[in-house]
Amino acid sequence: MNRVVGSHDIVFITLDTLRYDVAQRLYEAGELPVLGPRLAPGGWERRHSPASFTYAAHHAFFAGFLPTPDHPGRHARLFATSFRGSETTSAHTHEFAHESVPAGLAGAGYRTICIGGVGFFNKETALGCVLPGMFQESHWKRSLGVDGLHSTERQVALAIARLDALGQQRVFLFINVAAIHSPNRGYLPGCTSDNLDSHAAALRYVDGALAPLFAACAARAPTFAIVCSDHGSAYGEDGFHGHRIAHETVWNVPYAHFFIDFTGATP
């Protein structure tokens, strides 16, 4: 990451509430034409979230604690905020003296942008301002949230507009995608209550909506992208529903990072 910071734009997308099993099933079925080719051979990496709901997970993410590989070992992190005794900071980790990754990247000359989705990014309350407040600029409106059936394409359009406006300045772009979070039944015709099939349908929608963003990144600059879930959600397994619970459907999340090569071509 020490060779990435300063030379690449960095895009971090959280697919809020996306389950690993659903994400991997769609990959294996060839139903992710945008994200699928960018994943490692075999598809999504299964990782463990540092938390079981959005607010806590993103606090960890923005301190450098991305989802942890699901096999034993000390797994070096991509980014770290400095603290004594860290056992997952290596020579390959980009370390900041700042209190958060957004602050550290701002200190390295990046324009830091947050495009919110779920309620913890809505800036309508003091709590809803905490996570967006870590960025130099943040954006949210109801059409970008869980009630906006076309929320992801609107988030992407806003992101592209901001990238275009910033010229050649390096950018750290964060997007919290809300579409997969409940209610997601609107993405499955005839569905009257959220279920695993509507969860999957929402991911298919998100996959297609991300295509213009990746094209815009390729046209603008070499880009390093992180795409993952913050937590999953239970749909009745062992009697559990939702998240903020200690269940494998919540803790197991899909993760990927990859480079988007600079082409300079107009999207």
Summary of the structure (lengths in Angstrom):
residues: 267
radius of gyration: 17.4
end to end distance: 26.9
largest distance: 54.2
contacts: 898
relative contact order: 0.22
helix: 33%
strand: 21%
